[in-house]
Amino acid sequence: MKQILMVGAGSVGGFFGAQFAKANLSVSFLLRPKTLAAVKQNGLTIRSANGSFTVHPPAASNPRDLAKPDLIILSVKAYDLDEVLTQIEPVLTDKTVILTLQNGVDTEDRILARVQRDCVVGGIAYIYTKIAEPGVIDHYKRGAVAIGELMGHQSARRRESMGFSSMNSMGQRCLTQKAVPSG
């Protein structure tokens, strides 16, 4: 089973990571201290018309304190990206895949400048969520992700859906595409 590291538990990362944890996938969270304290104390809660739930996933503020990831899903704000890339550097291997689910016009380029080009996959989240408070995400609509190669080439990573293949069985849509537009 792939070990997934969710970097950030905001409205997007928190929602999808909690869905993974609910489905008993091997997922952990790299969090800022305030969110980490809330998740450690109360768990990560999703409030949704589709059903609310709370999970208690492994979480830390240092990636070395968590299981070594096969897949890292970046869902942090663009202004936090450089700090996060430095933070995850010690746990990257030549087989680690990074999926970016971020807003911003240059996030992919900034990631590609720091890591192996063939380890980065792009993603677009189609979801309406918001942070109610640290560790609590309100979900309003949808829950789909489109993932694909940034360079548009076919790869085994995309065919395997990067750990998102189980999303369809979790009631969330995961679309794999030949390419996703980069910002």
BELTA-V8958 format. One record per helix or strand. SS is the DSSP state (a for helix, b for strand). FROM is the first residue (numbers start at 1). LEN is the number of residues. If there is no record, write none. Layout:
# BELTA-V8958
SS & FROM & LEN
SS & FROM & LEN
This chain:
# BELTA-V8958
b & 3 & 5
a & 11 & 12
b & 26 & 5
a & 33 & 10
b & 44 & 5
b & 53 & 3
b & 58 & 3
a & 63 & 3
b & 71 & 4
a & 78 & 14
b & 97 & 4
a & 107 & 6
a & 117 & 3
b & 120 & 14
b & 136 & 14
a & 156 & 4
a & 161 & 3
a & 165 & 6
b & 173 & 7
